[in-house]
């Protein structure tokens, strides 16, 4: 499972709602009704019943739900998706988005129920299996459940088998194999096999995957850094590739390299709101231009939804707290750390920093 500081959106999941066939009808004038034989009336009645039993075309509802989802209005998206399912209980796509939406609010039980239904309705959909694996991962992490952890790997493997070109699923499987203990299927050799497969499909994605392997599997930061620098040298066209590089340099405490990667990313997607978060983090890490860092982080918090595949609002609060600490604003810093813990009670960095502030106050 990915760190909250990483960008998990490695593939764009497109809506693939197929337009259902429209149901035609025959208008029969009253004066002519007596001329229709009884057998034909019976056939028409059966056809009418069959037509009314067809699932509704819910594409408009799905589009609305996705807009709500992208805006971070998850409660509204859930309501919309539940309406879509009421109209068309056989829509795997509606259940898929419902599962993803529950996942965002960490309601893993409802997310699992919806995700499992999406897979049952469309068992050959690679993306549905991949996201069910991620949902199981949330449940496994929260409950420390070995049984759900095993399900994670099973779903990632199904996603890769169904679509070998789903590189995001391969990355998920690689990271699971690197991070999970052997008792629930962790396997560094299998992780390495995923790196090789990803590289064969896409060299840039391969550098990113190998960087993760070198860092998390081999514990060799120097080799990992070489892979991430290869990504920058390749000048990829997707901002997500740069964001992985930026996150690595942040973890390595290298704000100058972060800034270099940020500027390269800005050439690809200058208006991507995630850049504001990373600009603020880089300045906070460097301890320079703290006023600008504060502005970037506040703007990110005010203008973006809190979603699992973007830098979390809890992380932004921690960086903002660090800015205030560097400025000597201890009470403001403590307020940000408490706010981060309200958003994510498992944020160890926020808790550690808040505890240090409390101890130093005595």
Buried (B, 14 or more C-beta within 10 A) or exposed (E): BBEBBBBBBBBEBEEEBEEEEEEEEEEEEEEEEEEEEEEEEEEBEEBEEEEEEEEEBBBEBBEBBBEBBEEBBBEBBBEBBBBBBEBBEEBBBBBBBBBBBBBBBEBBEBBBBBBBBBBEBBEEBBBBBBBBBBBBBBBBBEEEBBEBBBBBBBBBBBBBEBBBEBBBBBBBBBBBBBBBEEEBBBBBEBBBBBBEBBBEEBEBBBBBBBBBBBBBBBEEBEBBBBBBBBBBEEEBEBBBBBBBBBBBBBBBEBBEBBBBBBEBBBEBBEEBBBBBBBBBBBBBBBEEBBEBBBBBBBBBBEEBBBBBBBBBBBBBBBBBBBBBBBBEBBEBBBBBBBBBBEBBEEBEBBBEBBEEBEEEEE
